[in-house]
Amino acid sequence: MSNILLLTSSPRGAASHSSAVARDLAERLAAGTPGVTITARDLAADPVPHIDGVFLAAVFSAHPESLLDGQREALERSEAAIAQLLAADTIVIAAPMINFSVPTTLRAWFDNILRVGKTFRYTEAGAEGLVKGKKVYLVTASGGVYSDGAMKVMDFQVPYLKALLGFIGLTDVEVISVEGVAFGPEHAEKAVAAAHAQVAATAPGEARAA
Ligand SMILES: Cc1cc2nc3c(=O)[nH]c(=O)nc-3n(C[C@H](O)[C@H](O)[C@H](O)COP(=O)(O)O)c2cc1C
Protein backbone atom coordinates (compact mmCIF):
# COMPACT_ATOMS: atom_id res chain seq x y z
CA MET A 1 0.00 0.00 0.00
CA SER A 2 1.39 3.38 -0.85
CA ASN A 3 0.12 6.89 -0.67
CA ILE A 4 0.50 9.96 -2.85
CA LEU A 5 0.03 13.34 -1.20
CA LEU A 6 -1.24 15.81 -3.81
CA LEU A 7 -1.01 19.45 -2.73
CA THR A 8 -2.44 22.09 -5.03
CA SER A 9 -2.27 25.80 -4.25
CA SER A 10 -3.49 27.90 -7.13
CA PRO A 11 -5.97 30.69 -6.38
CA ARG A 12 -7.21 30.33 -10.00
CA GLY A 13 -9.45 27.33 -9.35
CA ALA A 14 -10.40 25.29 -12.42
CA ALA A 15 -8.26 27.53 -14.66
CA SER A 16 -5.07 26.43 -12.91
CA HIS A 17 -2.44 24.80 -15.11
CA SER A 18 -0.29 23.61 -12.20
CA SER A 19 -3.28 21.88 -10.56
CA ALA A 20 -4.36 20.16 -13.80
CA VAL A 21 -0.87 18.87 -14.59
CA ALA A 22 -0.24 17.80 -10.99
CA ARG A 23 -3.56 15.91 -10.90
CA ASP A 24 -2.69 14.19 -14.17
CA LEU A 25 0.67 13.16 -12.70
CA ALA A 26 -0.80 11.87 -9.41
CA GLU A 27 -3.45 9.87 -11.26
CA ARG A 28 -0.96 8.35 -13.68
CA LEU A 29 1.39 7.44 -10.82
CA ALA A 30 -1.52 5.82 -8.98
CA ALA A 31 -2.71 3.98 -12.10
CA GLY A 32 0.72 2.41 -12.56
CA THR A 33 0.70 0.68 -9.15
CA PRO A 34 -2.15 -1.31 -7.58
CA GLY A 35 -3.35 -0.23 -4.12
CA VAL A 36 -2.12 3.35 -4.31
CA THR A 37 -4.25 6.04 -2.71
CA ILE A 38 -4.19 9.74 -3.49
CA THR A 39 -4.66 12.13 -0.56
CA ALA A 40 -5.51 15.47 -2.16
CA ARG A 41 -5.48 18.82 -0.41
CA ASP A 42 -6.30 22.08 -2.16
CA LEU A 43 -4.50 24.66 -0.06
CA ALA A 44 -6.32 27.51 -1.80
CA ALA A 45 -9.79 26.14 -0.98
CA ASP A 46 -8.84 24.53 2.33
CA PRO A 47 -5.86 26.54 3.62
CA VAL A 48 -3.71 25.78 6.60
CA PRO A 49 -3.88 29.02 8.64
CA HIS A 50 -0.86 31.28 8.60
CA ILE A 51 1.20 30.88 11.73
CA ASP A 52 0.69 33.47 14.45
CA GLY A 53 1.35 34.08 18.13
CA VAL A 54 -1.12 31.37 19.15
CA PHE A 55 0.65 28.81 16.96
CA LEU A 56 4.08 29.79 18.30
CA ALA A 57 2.91 29.69 21.91
CA ALA A 58 1.53 26.19 21.30
CA VAL A 59 4.56 24.83 19.46
CA PHE A 60 7.11 26.18 21.92
CA SER A 61 5.03 25.69 25.08
CA ALA A 62 6.88 24.31 28.11
CA HIS A 63 3.58 22.72 29.17
CA PRO A 64 2.08 21.05 26.09
CA GLU A 65 -0.36 19.16 28.33
CA SER A 66 -2.11 22.37 29.37
CA LEU A 67 -2.59 24.35 26.17
CA LEU A 68 -5.44 26.82 25.78
CA ASP A 69 -8.20 25.94 23.30
CA GLY A 70 -6.93 27.94 20.31
CA GLN A 71 -3.38 26.76 20.95
CA ARG A 72 -4.43 23.11 21.00
CA GLU A 73 -6.26 23.50 17.69
CA ALA A 74 -3.28 25.23 16.07
CA LEU A 75 -1.00 22.44 17.22
CA GLU A 76 -3.43 19.75 16.07
CA ARG A 77 -3.63 21.31 12.58
CA SER A 78 0.14 21.33 12.33
CA GLU A 79 0.40 17.73 13.61
CA ALA A 80 -2.26 16.62 11.11
CA ALA A 81 -0.41 18.23 8.20
CA ILE A 82 2.84 16.59 9.32
CA ALA A 83 1.10 13.21 9.69
CA GLN A 84 -0.26 13.55 6.13
CA LEU A 85 3.24 14.30 4.88
CA LEU A 86 4.84 11.39 6.76
CA ALA A 87 2.15 8.98 5.56
CA ALA A 88 2.99 9.71 1.91
CA ASP A 89 5.58 7.85 -0.14
CA THR A 90 5.28 10.31 -3.00
CA ILE A 91 4.47 14.01 -2.78
CA VAL A 92 3.16 16.02 -5.72
CA ILE A 93 3.17 19.79 -5.12
CA ALA A 94 1.48 22.14 -7.59
CA ALA A 95 2.85 25.66 -7.24
CA PRO A 96 1.75 28.58 -9.37
CA MET A 97 4.21 31.45 -9.45
CA ILE A 98 2.77 34.43 -7.57
CA ASN A 99 4.96 37.54 -7.47
CA PHE A 100 8.06 35.52 -8.28
CA SER A 101 7.48 33.04 -5.46
CA VAL A 102 4.83 30.63 -4.17
CA PRO A 103 1.24 31.37 -3.05
CA THR A 104 1.10 32.33 0.62
CA THR A 105 -1.15 29.32 1.23
CA LEU A 106 1.70 27.01 0.21
CA ARG A 107 4.09 29.04 2.33
CA ALA A 108 1.68 28.63 5.27
CA TRP A 109 1.68 24.85 4.75
CA PHE A 110 5.48 24.81 4.96
CA ASP A 111 5.39 27.05 8.06
CA ASN A 112 3.09 24.48 9.67
CA ILE A 113 5.17 21.42 8.79
CA LEU A 114 8.71 22.72 9.37
CA ARG A 115 8.92 21.80 13.04
CA VAL A 116 12.09 21.11 15.00
CA GLY A 117 12.08 17.57 16.38
CA LYS A 118 9.32 16.57 13.95
CA THR A 119 10.56 17.19 10.40
CA PHE A 120 14.11 18.36 11.12
CA ARG A 121 16.53 18.47 14.03
CA TYR A 122 19.77 20.15 14.92
CA THR A 123 22.80 17.95 15.52
CA GLU A 124 26.44 18.77 16.23
CA ALA A 125 27.00 18.41 12.50
CA GLY A 126 24.24 20.92 11.71
CA ALA A 127 20.61 20.62 10.66
CA GLU A 128 19.29 17.21 9.64
CA GLY A 129 16.05 16.59 7.76
CA LEU A 130 13.87 13.87 9.27
CA VAL A 131 11.52 13.28 6.33
CA LYS A 132 13.51 10.90 4.20
CA GLY A 133 13.05 8.38 1.42
CA LYS A 134 10.17 10.08 -0.40
CA LYS A 135 9.95 11.20 -3.99
CA VAL A 136 8.74 14.74 -4.64
CA TYR A 137 7.38 16.16 -7.87
CA LEU A 138 7.07 19.92 -8.17
CA VAL A 139 4.64 21.12 -10.82
CA THR A 140 5.05 24.84 -11.39
CA ALA A 141 3.25 27.30 -13.66
CA SER A 142 4.32 30.83 -14.48
CA GLY A 143 3.49 33.67 -16.80
CA GLY A 144 7.12 34.15 -17.77
CA VAL A 145 10.10 31.84 -18.31
CA TYR A 146 12.47 31.35 -15.38
CA SER A 147 14.24 28.04 -16.05
CA ASP A 148 16.73 29.89 -18.26
CA GLY A 149 17.46 33.37 -19.56
CA ALA A 150 17.31 36.87 -18.13
CA MET A 151 14.48 36.19 -15.65
CA LYS A 152 16.20 33.19 -14.00
CA VAL A 153 17.52 35.43 -11.20
CA MET A 154 13.90 36.30 -10.32
CA ASP A 155 12.94 32.68 -9.67
CA PHE A 156 12.18 32.58 -5.96
CA GLN A 157 9.88 29.64 -6.52
CA VAL A 158 11.76 26.48 -7.57
CA PRO A 159 15.05 27.17 -5.70
CA TYR A 160 13.04 28.18 -2.62
CA LEU A 161 10.86 25.07 -2.70
CA LYS A 162 13.88 22.81 -3.26
CA ALA A 163 15.67 24.47 -0.32
CA LEU A 164 12.71 23.98 2.04
CA LEU A 165 12.18 20.39 0.92
CA GLY A 166 15.91 19.62 1.20
CA PHE A 167 15.98 21.10 4.70
CA ILE A 168 13.49 18.48 5.91
CA GLY A 169 15.27 15.66 4.07
CA LEU A 170 13.41 15.58 0.77
CA THR A 171 16.18 15.75 -1.80
CA ASP A 172 14.75 13.56 -4.56
CA VAL A 173 12.84 16.33 -6.36
CA GLU A 174 11.72 16.34 -9.99
CA VAL A 175 10.38 19.54 -11.53
CA ILE A 176 7.75 19.79 -14.25
CA SER A 177 7.10 23.36 -15.38
CA VAL A 178 4.44 25.11 -17.41
CA GLU A 179 6.26 28.29 -18.34
CA GLY A 180 5.44 31.36 -20.36
CA VAL A 181 1.65 31.14 -20.21
CA ALA A 182 1.48 34.96 -20.42
CA PHE A 183 3.09 34.91 -23.88
CA GLY A 184 -0.29 34.27 -25.53
CA PRO A 185 -2.80 31.43 -25.85
CA GLU A 186 -0.79 29.52 -28.45
CA HIS A 187 2.34 29.54 -26.31
CA ALA A 188 0.31 28.60 -23.22
CA GLU A 189 -1.33 25.68 -25.02
CA LYS A 190 2.07 24.35 -26.14
CA ALA A 191 3.56 24.76 -22.64
CA VAL A 192 0.64 22.87 -21.07
CA ALA A 193 0.85 20.10 -23.71
CA ALA A 194 4.61 19.79 -23.14
CA ALA A 195 4.07 19.44 -19.38
CA HIS A 196 1.42 16.73 -19.87
CA ALA A 197 3.82 14.94 -22.26
CA GLN A 198 6.52 15.10 -19.58
CA VAL A 199 4.01 13.68 -17.10
CA ALA A 200 3.12 10.83 -19.47
CA ALA A 201 6.83 10.04 -19.93
CA THR A 202 7.41 10.16 -16.15
CA ALA A 203 4.36 8.07 -15.22
CA PRO A 204 3.06 6.10 -18.19
CA GLY A 205 -0.10 4.89 -16.34
CA GLU A 206 -3.43 5.76 -17.93
CA ALA A 207 -4.85 9.16 -16.93
CA ARG A 208 -8.37 8.96 -15.49
CA ALA A 209 -11.14 10.85 -17.21
CA ALA A 210 -11.23 14.41 -15.84
C1 LIG B 1 -1.53 37.57 -8.42
C2 LIG B 1 -0.70 36.94 -9.49
C3 LIG B 1 0.66 37.15 -9.47
C4 LIG B 1 1.46 36.59 -10.48
N1 LIG B 1 2.80 36.78 -10.44
C5 LIG B 1 3.57 36.26 -11.42
C6 LIG B 1 4.98 36.46 -11.43
O1 LIG B 1 5.57 37.05 -10.54
N2 LIG B 1 5.69 35.96 -12.47
C7 LIG B 1 5.10 35.25 -13.48
O2 LIG B 1 5.80 34.81 -14.38
N3 LIG B 1 3.77 35.03 -13.48
C8 LIG B 1 3.01 35.51 -12.50
N4 LIG B 1 1.67 35.29 -12.50
C9 LIG B 1 1.08 34.45 -13.56
C10 LIG B 1 0.90 33.02 -13.04
O3 LIG B 1 2.10 32.48 -12.58
C11 LIG B 1 0.30 32.16 -14.15
O4 LIG B 1 -1.01 32.62 -14.44
C12 LIG B 1 0.26 30.70 -13.78
O5 LIG B 1 -0.39 29.98 -14.80
C13 LIG B 1 -0.45 30.50 -12.45
O6 LIG B 1 -0.50 29.13 -12.13
P1 LIG B 1 -1.85 28.30 -12.24
O7 LIG B 1 -2.19 28.26 -13.71
O8 LIG B 1 -1.55 26.99 -11.68
O9 LIG B 1 -2.88 29.08 -11.47
C14 LIG B 1 0.86 35.82 -11.51
C15 LIG B 1 -0.53 35.61 -11.49
C16 LIG B 1 -1.30 36.15 -10.49
C17 LIG B 1 -2.78 35.88 -10.50
Ligand as a Chemical Component Dictionary entry (heavy atoms), coordinates in Angstrom:
data_LIG
# 
_chem_comp.id                   LIG 
_chem_comp.type                 NON-POLYMER 
_chem_comp.pdbx_formal_charge   0 
_chem_comp.three_letter_code    LIG 
# 
loop_
_chem_comp_atom.comp_id 
_chem_comp_atom.atom_id 
_chem_comp_atom.alt_atom_id 
_chem_comp_atom.type_symbol 
_chem_comp_atom.charge 
_chem_comp_atom.model_Cartn_x 
_chem_comp_atom.model_Cartn_y 
_chem_comp_atom.model_Cartn_z 
_chem_comp_atom.pdbx_ordinal 
LIG C1  C1  C 0 -1.534 37.575 -8.425  1  
LIG C2  C2  C 0 -0.700 36.943 -9.489  2  
LIG C3  C3  C 0 0.660  37.148 -9.472  3  
LIG C4  C4  C 0 1.457  36.585 -10.475 4  
LIG N1  N1  N 0 2.802  36.776 -10.435 5  
LIG C5  C5  C 0 3.573  36.263 -11.423 6  
LIG C6  C6  C 0 4.977  36.458 -11.428 7  
LIG O1  O1  O 0 5.568  37.054 -10.539 8  
LIG N2  N2  N 0 5.691  35.962 -12.467 9  
LIG C7  C7  C 0 5.104  35.252 -13.476 10 
LIG O2  O2  O 0 5.804  34.812 -14.383 11 
LIG N3  N3  N 0 3.770  35.035 -13.484 12 
LIG C8  C8  C 0 3.009  35.508 -12.496 13 
LIG N4  N4  N 0 1.668  35.294 -12.497 14 
LIG C9  C9  C 0 1.084  34.447 -13.556 15 
LIG C10 C10 C 0 0.896  33.020 -13.044 16 
LIG O3  O3  O 0 2.103  32.480 -12.582 17 
LIG C11 C11 C 0 0.302  32.162 -14.151 18 
LIG O4  O4  O 0 -1.014 32.622 -14.440 19 
LIG C12 C12 C 0 0.260  30.699 -13.777 20 
LIG O5  O5  O 0 -0.389 29.981 -14.797 21 
LIG C13 C13 C 0 -0.449 30.503 -12.447 22 
LIG O6  O6  O 0 -0.500 29.130 -12.131 23 
LIG P1  P1  P 0 -1.850 28.302 -12.244 24 
LIG O7  O7  O 0 -2.190 28.257 -13.713 25 
LIG O8  O8  O 0 -1.546 26.993 -11.681 26 
LIG O9  O9  O 0 -2.881 29.076 -11.474 27 
LIG C14 C14 C 0 0.862  35.820 -11.509 28 
LIG C15 C15 C 0 -0.527 35.607 -11.489 29 
LIG C16 C16 C 0 -1.302 36.145 -10.486 30 
LIG C17 C17 C 0 -2.778 35.881 -10.501 31 
# 
loop_
_chem_comp_bond.comp_id 
_chem_comp_bond.atom_id_1 
_chem_comp_bond.atom_id_2 
_chem_comp_bond.value_order 
_chem_comp_bond.pdbx_ordinal 
LIG C1  C2  SING 1  
LIG C2  C3  SING 2  
LIG C2  C16 DOUB 3  
LIG C3  C4  DOUB 4  
LIG C4  N1  SING 5  
LIG C4  C14 SING 6  
LIG N1  C5  DOUB 7  
LIG C5  C6  SING 8  
LIG C5  C8  SING 9  
LIG C6  O1  DOUB 10 
LIG C6  N2  SING 11 
LIG N2  C7  SING 12 
LIG C7  O2  DOUB 13 
LIG C7  N3  SING 14 
LIG N3  C8  DOUB 15 
LIG C8  N4  SING 16 
LIG N4  C9  SING 17 
LIG N4  C14 SING 18 
LIG C9  C10 SING 19 
LIG C10 O3  SING 20 
LIG C10 C11 SING 21 
LIG C11 O4  SING 22 
LIG C11 C12 SING 23 
LIG C12 O5  SING 24 
LIG C12 C13 SING 25 
LIG C13 O6  SING 26 
LIG O6  P1  SING 27 
LIG P1  O7  DOUB 28 
LIG P1  O8  SING 29 
LIG P1  O9  SING 30 
LIG C14 C15 DOUB 31 
LIG C15 C16 SING 32 
LIG C16 C17 SING 33 
# 
